[in-house]
Amino acid sequence: MTDPTTEPDETAQAPAPPAQAPASPLVDRLTKTLAYDYSDRFAEGQVIATFHDSYALLAKTARITAFLPTLAERFTRERLDAYAQAHGMQAKRAPEILFVCVHNAGRSQMAAAFARYYGQTHVHIRTGGSEPGERIQPEVSHAMKEVGISLDEEFPKPLTDEVVAAADVVITMGCGDTCPFIPGRRYEDWPIPDPAETDADGVEAIRDDIDTRVRQLLDSLLPGLALPELTHPKP
């Protein structure tokens, strides 16, 4: 998306012409709803182009396409909201934290889930992957369910410029220099192993390490905030 009224140094780059999502009543309904919901901030053509670009990005790794239009709609909302926040078109109600790992299927999803659970409405969380995977790692989903947090509604998504531009804090885990750098953001790199490269005990250890780090992060951002207890405390 481009906006001629903004300065170029923090402007998200316009996506390449996107592949079109297959025409269907569902796609038509989703794009019309998006265009209506964002008509106060974006032209209809920008909204629809972002939807099709989001669909194309997710389709690169999707094994099952039946749910892609709905996931593309969710991804489009994240991108449009992030762009609007980064360019002063939409107010930020809480600090924005972006968690990034390679596949957005393990570490970043666990960190985001803990941050949403503990931070509640006091923070806003986004995730992305430098090379997004096909699905959340089953071992990761299982480990999170053990502590009472579900990842069933989450899905891997690519890292896009607008979500980086909107972030106040960027946490990277194993993705090296692939995350764009924007001055003025707080960056941290957490040296956490990939859950895909270990056994069940190793995944639990990674989960617990991320849990501790997220608590410390929130304490640094929101000193004095009382964090809720896990519904299924770790043994």
Phi and psi restraints in degrees (value plus and minus 20) as a CYANA .aco file:
   2 THR   PHI    -141.4  -101.4
   2 THR   PSI     131.2   171.2
   3 ASP   PHI    -159.4  -119.4
   3 ASP   PSI      88.8   128.8
   4 PRO   PHI     -85.4   -45.4
   4 PRO   PSI     -31.2     8.8
   5 THR   PHI    -110.2   -70.2
   5 THR   PSI     -24.5    15.5
   6 THR   PHI    -121.3   -81.3
   6 THR   PSI     137.1   177.1
   7 GLU   PHI     -94.2   -54.2
   7 GLU   PSI     131.0   171.0
   8 PRO   PHI     -97.5   -57.5
   8 PRO   PSI     -38.4     1.6
   9 ASP   PHI     -92.0   -52.0
   9 ASP   PSI     -39.0     1.0
  10 GLU   PHI    -148.0  -108.0
  10 GLU   PSI       9.1    49.1
  11 THR   PHI    -112.0   -72.0
  11 THR   PSI     109.1   149.1
  12 ALA   PHI     -85.1   -45.1
  12 ALA   PSI     120.9   160.9
  13 GLN   PHI     -92.9   -52.9
  13 GLN   PSI     123.1   163.1
  14 ALA   PHI     -86.7   -46.7
  14 ALA   PSI     114.5   154.5
  15 PRO   PHI     -88.6   -48.6
  15 PRO   PSI     136.1   176.1
  16 ALA   PHI     -85.1   -45.1
  16 ALA   PSI     137.0   177.0
  17 PRO   PHI     -70.5   -30.5
  17 PRO   PSI     100.0   140.0
  18 PRO   PHI    -101.5   -61.5
  18 PRO   PSI     134.6   174.6
  19 ALA   PHI     -89.6   -49.6
  19 ALA   PSI     122.0   162.0
  20 GLN   PHI    -100.2   -60.2
  20 GLN   PSI     116.7   156.7
  21 ALA   PHI     -85.5   -45.5
  21 ALA   PSI     122.3   162.3
  22 PRO   PHI     -76.4   -36.4
  22 PRO   PSI     115.1   155.1
  23 ALA   PHI     -82.6   -42.6
  23 ALA   PSI     115.2   155.2
  24 SER   PHI    -184.5  -144.5
  24 SER   PSI     140.7   180.7
  25 PRO   PHI     -77.1   -37.1
  25 PRO   PSI     -56.2   -16.2
  26 LEU   PHI     -85.2   -45.2
  26 LEU   PSI     -68.0   -28.0
  27 VAL   PHI     -80.7   -40.7
  27 VAL   PSI     -61.9   -21.9
  28 ASP   PHI     -81.3   -41.3
  28 ASP   PSI     -63.3   -23.3
  29 ARG   PHI     -86.6   -46.6
  29 ARG   PSI     -63.0   -23.0
  30 LEU   PHI     -83.8   -43.8
  30 LEU   PSI     -65.2   -25.2
  31 THR   PHI     -88.0   -48.0
  31 THR   PSI     -56.9   -16.9
  32 LYS   PHI     -85.9   -45.9
  32 LYS   PSI     -60.3   -20.3
  33 THR   PHI     -85.4   -45.4
  33 THR   PSI     -63.8   -23.8
  34 LEU   PHI     -80.6   -40.6
  34 LEU   PSI     -67.1   -27.1
  35 ALA   PHI     -79.6   -39.6
  35 ALA   PSI     -60.1   -20.1
  36 TYR   PHI     -87.6   -47.6
  36 TYR   PSI     -66.9   -26.9
  37 ASP   PHI     -84.4   -44.4
  37 ASP   PSI     -49.3    -9.3
  38 TYR   PHI    -130.0   -90.0
  38 TYR   PSI      -5.0    35.0
  39 SER   PHI     -85.7   -45.7
  39 SER   PSI     -40.2    -0.2
  40 ASP   PHI    -100.9   -60.9
  40 ASP   PSI     -29.3    10.7
  41 ARG   PHI    -144.6  -104.6
  41 ARG   PSI     -49.3    -9.3
  42 PHE   PHI    -154.1  -114.1
  42 PHE   PSI     129.5   169.5
  43 ALA   PHI     -88.6   -48.6
  43 ALA   PSI     130.6   170.6
  44 GLU   PHI     -75.7   -35.7
  44 GLU   PSI     -60.9   -20.9
  45 GLY   PHI     -82.4   -42.4
  45 GLY   PSI     -57.4   -17.4
  46 GLN   PHI     -84.4   -44.4
  46 GLN   PSI     -63.3   -23.3
  47 VAL   PHI     -83.8   -43.8
  47 VAL   PSI     -67.4   -27.4
  48 ILE   PHI     -86.7   -46.7
  48 ILE   PSI     -58.7   -18.7
  49 ALA   PHI     -83.8   -43.8
  49 ALA   PSI     -59.1   -19.1
  50 THR   PHI     -86.4   -46.4
  50 THR   PSI     -58.4   -18.4
  51 PHE   PHI     -79.9   -39.9
  51 PHE   PSI     -68.5   -28.5
  52 HIS   PHI     -87.4   -47.4
  52 HIS   PSI     -55.3   -15.3
  53 ASP   PHI     -86.0   -46.0
  53 ASP   PSI     -61.7   -21.7
  54 SER   PHI     -82.5   -42.5
  54 SER   PSI     -62.3   -22.3
  55 TYR   PHI     -78.7   -38.7
  55 TYR   PSI     -66.7   -26.7
  56 ALA   PHI     -83.4   -43.4
  56 ALA   PSI     -60.1   -20.1
  57 LEU   PHI     -84.7   -44.7
  57 LEU   PSI     -63.2   -23.2
  58 LEU   PHI     -90.5   -50.5
  58 LEU   PSI     -53.6   -13.6
  59 ALA   PHI     -86.3   -46.3
  59 ALA   PSI     -40.3    -0.3
  60 LYS   PHI     -81.7   -41.7
  60 LYS   PSI     -50.3   -10.3
  61 THR   PHI    -139.6   -99.6
  61 THR   PSI     -21.1    18.9
  62 ALA   PHI     -94.1   -54.1
  62 ALA   PSI     113.0   153.0
  63 ARG   PHI    -109.9   -69.9
  63 ARG   PSI     -53.4   -13.4
  64 ILE   PHI    -139.1   -99.1
  64 ILE   PSI     105.2   145.2
  65 THR   PHI    -120.4   -80.4
  65 THR   PSI     -21.6    18.4
  66 ALA   PHI     -79.3   -39.3
  66 ALA   PSI     -55.1   -15.1
  67 PHE   PHI    -118.9   -78.9
  67 PHE   PSI     -16.1    23.9
  68 LEU   PHI     -80.2   -40.2
  68 LEU   PSI     -62.7   -22.7
  69 PRO   PHI     -77.5   -37.5
  69 PRO   PSI     -62.2   -22.2
  70 THR   PHI     -87.2   -47.2
  70 THR   PSI     -61.7   -21.7
  71 LEU   PHI     -86.3   -46.3
  71 LEU   PSI     -58.5   -18.5
  72 ALA   PHI     -83.1   -43.1
  72 ALA   PSI     -55.7   -15.7
  73 GLU   PHI     -84.3   -44.3
  73 GLU   PSI     -63.7   -23.7
  74 ARG   PHI     -84.1   -44.1
  74 ARG   PSI     -63.7   -23.7
  75 PHE   PHI     -84.2   -44.2
  75 PHE   PSI     -59.4   -19.4
  76 THR   PHI     -81.2   -41.2
  76 THR   PSI     -63.9   -23.9
  77 ARG   PHI     -81.0   -41.0
  77 ARG   PSI     -62.4   -22.4
  78 GLU   PHI     -79.5   -39.5
  78 GLU   PSI     -64.7   -24.7
  79 ARG   PHI     -88.7   -48.7
  79 ARG   PSI     -63.4   -23.4
  80 LEU   PHI     -85.8   -45.8
  80 LEU   PSI     -63.0   -23.0
  81 ASP   PHI     -81.9   -41.9
  81 ASP   PSI     -63.1   -23.1
  82 ALA   PHI     -84.0   -44.0
  82 ALA   PSI     -64.7   -24.7
  83 TYR   PHI     -80.6   -40.6
  83 TYR   PSI     -65.5   -25.5
  84 ALA   PHI     -82.6   -42.6
  84 ALA   PSI     -60.1   -20.1
  85 GLN   PHI     -87.8   -47.8
  85 GLN   PSI     -62.3   -22.3
  86 ALA   PHI     -84.6   -44.6
  86 ALA   PSI     -45.5    -5.5
  87 HIS   PHI    -132.2   -92.2
  87 HIS   PSI      -0.5    39.5
  88 GLY   PHI      50.6    90.6
  88 GLY   PSI      -1.8    38.2
  89 MET   PHI    -111.9   -71.9
  89 MET   PSI     -30.9     9.1
  90 GLN   PHI    -168.8  -128.8
  90 GLN   PSI     110.1   150.1
  91 ALA   PHI     -90.0   -50.0
  91 ALA   PSI     125.7   165.7
  92 LYS   PHI    -110.3   -70.3
  92 LYS   PSI     108.9   148.9
  93 ARG   PHI    -117.7   -77.7
  93 ARG   PSI     -30.2     9.8
  94 ALA   PHI    -180.6  -140.6
  94 ALA   PSI     140.8   180.8
  95 PRO   PHI     -78.1   -38.1
  95 PRO   PSI     120.4   160.4
  96 GLU   PHI    -118.9   -78.9
  96 GLU   PSI     102.9   142.9
  97 ILE   PHI    -134.3   -94.3
  97 ILE   PSI     110.0   150.0
  98 LEU   PHI    -134.6   -94.6
  98 LEU   PSI     102.4   142.4
  99 PHE   PHI    -124.4   -84.4
  99 PHE   PSI     107.6   147.6
 100 VAL   PHI    -148.0  -108.0
 100 VAL   PSI     111.2   151.2
 101 CYS   PHI    -157.5  -117.5
 101 CYS   PSI    -192.3  -152.3
 102 VAL   PHI     -87.4   -47.4
 102 VAL   PSI     -76.5   -36.5
 103 HIS   PHI    -120.9   -80.9
 103 HIS   PSI     -25.5    14.5
 104 ASN   PHI      32.0    72.0
 104 ASN   PSI      15.3    55.3
 105 ALA   PHI    -146.9  -106.9
 105 ALA   PSI     -19.3    20.7
 106 GLY   PHI    -166.2  -126.2
 106 GLY   PSI    -108.2   -68.2
 107 ARG   PHI     -78.8   -38.8
 107 ARG   PSI     -71.5   -31.5
 108 SER   PHI     -85.7   -45.7
 108 SER   PSI     -52.8   -12.8
 109 GLN   PHI     -90.2   -50.2
 109 GLN   PSI     -59.6   -19.6
 110 MET   PHI     -83.6   -43.6
 110 MET   PSI     -65.8   -25.8
 111 ALA   PHI     -81.4   -41.4
 111 ALA   PSI     -63.0   -23.0
 112 ALA   PHI     -83.5   -43.5
 112 ALA   PSI     -61.5   -21.5
 113 ALA   PHI     -84.8   -44.8
 113 ALA   PSI     -63.2   -23.2
 114 PHE   PHI     -83.7   -43.7
 114 PHE   PSI     -62.8   -22.8
 115 ALA   PHI     -85.0   -45.0
 115 ALA   PSI     -59.1   -19.1
 116 ARG   PHI     -86.1   -46.1
 116 ARG   PSI     -61.1   -21.1
 117 TYR   PHI     -85.7   -45.7
 117 TYR   PSI     -69.0   -29.0
 118 TYR   PHI     -96.7   -56.7
 118 TYR   PSI     -60.2   -20.2
 119 GLY   PHI    -101.5   -61.5
 119 GLY   PSI     -42.7    -2.7
 120 GLN   PHI      29.5    69.5
 120 GLN   PSI    -145.9  -105.9
 121 THR   PHI    -104.6   -64.6
 121 THR   PSI     -18.6    21.4
 122 HIS   PHI    -103.9   -63.9
 122 HIS   PSI     -32.9     7.1
 123 VAL   PHI    -159.4  -119.4
 123 VAL   PSI     139.9   179.9
 124 HIS   PHI    -142.2  -102.2
 124 HIS   PSI     114.7   154.7
 125 ILE   PHI    -138.9   -98.9
 125 ILE   PSI     116.4   156.4
 126 ARG   PHI    -153.4  -113.4
 126 ARG   PSI     140.0   180.0
 127 THR   PHI    -155.2  -115.2
 127 THR   PSI     144.9   184.9
 128 GLY   PHI    -186.3  -146.3
 128 GLY   PSI     142.0   182.0
 129 GLY   PHI    -149.9  -109.9
 129 GLY   PSI     121.1   161.1
 130 SER   PHI     -89.9   -49.9
 130 SER   PSI     -49.7    -9.7
 131 GLU   PHI    -159.8  -119.8
 131 GLU   PSI      56.7    96.7
 132 PRO   PHI     -78.5   -38.5
 132 PRO   PSI     121.9   161.9
 133 GLY   PHI    -104.4   -64.4
 133 GLY   PSI    -194.6  -154.6
 134 GLU   PHI    -102.6   -62.6
 134 GLU   PSI     -50.0   -10.0
 135 ARG   PHI    -182.3  -142.3
 135 ARG   PSI     145.9   185.9
 136 ILE   PHI     -84.8   -44.8
 136 ILE   PSI     116.5   156.5
 137 GLN   PHI     -81.6   -41.6
 137 GLN   PSI     106.8   146.8
 138 PRO   PHI     -75.8   -35.8
 138 PRO   PSI     -57.8   -17.8
 139 GLU   PHI     -84.7   -44.7
 139 GLU   PSI     -54.2   -14.2
 140 VAL   PHI     -89.3   -49.3
 140 VAL   PSI     -65.5   -25.5
 141 SER   PHI     -79.1   -39.1
 141 SER   PSI     -62.6   -22.6
 142 HIS   PHI     -83.3   -43.3
 142 HIS   PSI     -64.5   -24.5
 143 ALA   PHI     -83.3   -43.3
 143 ALA   PSI     -56.8   -16.8
 144 MET   PHI     -92.4   -52.4
 144 MET   PSI     -56.1   -16.1
 145 LYS   PHI     -84.6   -44.6
 145 LYS   PSI     -47.9    -7.9
 146 GLU   PHI     -81.5   -41.5
 146 GLU   PSI     -48.4    -8.4
 147 VAL   PHI    -124.7   -84.7
 147 VAL   PSI      -6.5    33.5
 148 GLY   PHI      67.1   107.1
 148 GLY   PSI      -1.8    38.2
 149 ILE   PHI    -139.9   -99.9
 149 ILE   PSI     106.9   146.9
 150 SER   PHI    -117.8   -77.8
 150 SER   PSI     119.6   159.6
 151 LEU   PHI    -129.6   -89.6
 151 LEU   PSI      -4.3    35.7
 152 ASP   PHI     -81.5   -41.5
 152 ASP   PSI     -48.9    -8.9
 153 GLU   PHI    -113.4   -73.4
 153 GLU   PSI     -20.6    19.4
 154 GLU   PHI    -112.2   -72.2
 154 GLU   PSI     140.1   180.1
 155 PHE   PHI    -173.4  -133.4
 155 PHE   PSI     127.8   167.8
 156 PRO   PHI     -85.5   -45.5
 156 PRO   PSI     121.7   161.7
 157 LYS   PHI    -162.9  -122.9
 157 LYS   PSI     131.6   171.6
 158 PRO   PHI     -93.8   -53.8
 158 PRO   PSI     134.9   174.9
 159 LEU   PHI     -97.8   -57.8
 159 LEU   PSI     106.8   146.8
 160 THR   PHI    -140.1  -100.1
 160 THR   PSI     137.3   177.3
 161 ASP   PHI     -78.8   -38.8
 161 ASP   PSI     -58.7   -18.7
 162 GLU   PHI     -87.7   -47.7
 162 GLU   PSI     -53.4   -13.4
 163 VAL   PHI     -93.3   -53.3
 163 VAL   PSI     -50.0   -10.0
 164 VAL   PHI     -89.0   -49.0
 164 VAL   PSI     -63.4   -23.4
 165 ALA   PHI     -82.6   -42.6
 165 ALA   PSI     -51.0   -11.0
 166 ALA   PHI    -101.8   -61.8
 166 ALA   PSI     -36.4     3.6
 167 ALA   PHI     -94.3   -54.3
 167 ALA   PSI     123.8   163.8
 168 ASP   PHI    -113.2   -73.2
 168 ASP   PSI     -53.0   -13.0
 169 VAL   PHI    -151.1  -111.1
 169 VAL   PSI     110.6   150.6
 170 VAL   PHI    -138.7   -98.7
 170 VAL   PSI      99.4   139.4
 171 ILE   PHI    -128.9   -88.9
 171 ILE   PSI      99.9   139.9
 172 THR   PHI    -128.3   -88.3
 172 THR   PSI     128.1   168.1
 173 MET   PHI    -160.7  -120.7
 173 MET   PSI      72.0   112.0
 174 GLY   PHI      63.6   103.6
 174 GLY   PSI     -11.2    28.8
 175 CYS   PHI    -123.7   -83.7
 175 CYS   PSI     -12.6    27.4
 176 GLY   PHI      40.9    80.9
 176 GLY   PSI    -153.5  -113.5
 177 ASP   PHI    -116.2   -76.2
 177 ASP   PSI      -4.6    35.4
 178 THR   PHI     -96.3   -56.3
 178 THR   PSI     -35.5     4.5
 179 CYS   PHI    -103.0   -63.0
 179 CYS   PSI     104.4   144.4
 180 PRO   PHI     -78.4   -38.4
 180 PRO   PSI     122.6   162.6
 181 PHE   PHI    -122.4   -82.4
 181 PHE   PSI     108.3   148.3
 182 ILE   PHI    -143.9  -103.9
 182 ILE   PSI     102.1   142.1
 183 PRO   PHI     -77.2   -37.2
 183 PRO   PSI     128.0   168.0
 184 GLY   PHI      73.8   113.8
 184 GLY   PSI     -28.5    11.5
 185 ARG   PHI    -113.5   -73.5
 185 ARG   PSI     134.9   174.9
 186 ARG   PHI    -111.3   -71.3
 186 ARG   PSI     102.8   142.8
 187 TYR   PHI    -134.4   -94.4
 187 TYR   PSI     117.3   157.3
 188 GLU   PHI    -156.9  -116.9
 188 GLU   PSI     120.2   160.2
 189 ASP   PHI    -132.0   -92.0
 189 ASP   PSI     101.6   141.6
 190 TRP   PHI    -118.9   -78.9
 190 TRP   PSI      96.8   136.8
 191 PRO   PHI     -98.4   -58.4
 191 PRO   PSI      60.3   100.3
 192 ILE   PHI    -137.3   -97.3
 192 ILE   PSI     110.4   150.4
 193 PRO   PHI     -83.0   -43.0
 193 PRO   PSI     139.7   179.7
 194 ASP   PHI     -97.8   -57.8
 194 ASP   PSI     103.5   143.5
 195 PRO   PHI     -78.6   -38.6
 195 PRO   PSI     -44.6    -4.6
 196 ALA   PHI     -88.7   -48.7
 196 ALA   PSI     -33.1     6.9
 197 GLU   PHI    -127.7   -87.7
 197 GLU   PSI       1.2    41.2
 198 THR   PHI    -163.4  -123.4
 198 THR   PSI     159.3   199.3
 199 ASP   PHI    -114.9   -74.9
 199 ASP   PSI    -193.6  -153.6
 200 ALA   PHI     -80.6   -40.6
 200 ALA   PSI     -61.5   -21.5
 201 ASP   PHI     -83.9   -43.9
 201 ASP   PSI     -57.5   -17.5
 202 GLY   PHI     -85.7   -45.7
 202 GLY   PSI     -59.0   -19.0
 203 VAL   PHI     -83.6   -43.6
 203 VAL   PSI     -61.0   -21.0
 204 GLU   PHI     -84.0   -44.0
 204 GLU   PSI     -58.4   -18.4
 205 ALA   PHI     -85.7   -45.7
 205 ALA   PSI     -60.2   -20.2
 206 ILE   PHI     -83.7   -43.7
 206 ILE   PSI     -64.9   -24.9
 207 ARG   PHI     -75.9   -35.9
 207 ARG   PSI     -66.7   -26.7
 208 ASP   PHI     -88.3   -48.3
 208 ASP   PSI     -55.6   -15.6
 209 ASP   PHI     -83.8   -43.8
 209 ASP   PSI     -65.7   -25.7
 210 ILE   PHI     -83.5   -43.5
 210 ILE   PSI     -59.8   -19.8
 211 ASP   PHI     -75.4   -35.4
 211 ASP   PSI     -69.4   -29.4
 212 THR   PHI     -82.0   -42.0
 212 THR   PSI     -64.7   -24.7
 213 ARG   PHI     -84.8   -44.8
 213 ARG   PSI     -59.4   -19.4
 214 VAL   PHI     -84.8   -44.8
 214 VAL   PSI     -63.1   -23.1
 215 ARG   PHI     -77.7   -37.7
 215 ARG   PSI     -64.6   -24.6
 216 GLN   PHI     -85.5   -45.5
 216 GLN   PSI     -59.3   -19.3
 217 LEU   PHI     -81.8   -41.8
 217 LEU   PSI     -67.9   -27.9
 218 LEU   PHI     -84.3   -44.3
 218 LEU   PSI     -56.6   -16.6
 219 ASP   PHI     -83.8   -43.8
 219 ASP   PSI     -55.8   -15.8
 220 SER   PHI     -93.1   -53.1
 220 SER   PSI     -51.9   -11.9
 221 LEU   PHI    -103.5   -63.5
 221 LEU   PSI     -56.6   -16.6
 222 LEU   PHI    -152.1  -112.1
 222 LEU   PSI      50.3    90.3
 223 PRO   PHI     -76.3   -36.3
 223 PRO   PSI     114.7   154.7
 224 GLY   PHI      68.1   108.1
 224 GLY   PSI     -25.8    14.2
 225 LEU   PHI     -89.3   -49.3
 225 LEU   PSI     106.1   146.1
 226 ALA   PHI     -99.4   -59.4
 226 ALA   PSI      97.8   137.8
 227 LEU   PHI    -107.8   -67.8
 227 LEU   PSI     117.4   157.4
 228 PRO   PHI     -88.9   -48.9
 228 PRO   PSI     135.9   175.9
 229 GLU   PHI    -100.1   -60.1
 229 GLU   PSI     133.8   173.8
 230 LEU   PHI     -87.0   -47.0
 230 LEU   PSI     124.0   164.0
 231 THR   PHI     -91.3   -51.3
 231 THR   PSI     -45.5    -5.5
 232 HIS   PHI    -146.5  -106.5
 232 HIS   PSI      62.1   102.1
 233 PRO   PHI     -77.0   -37.0
 233 PRO   PSI     127.1   167.1
 234 LYS   PHI     -86.5   -46.5
 234 LYS   PSI     123.9   163.9
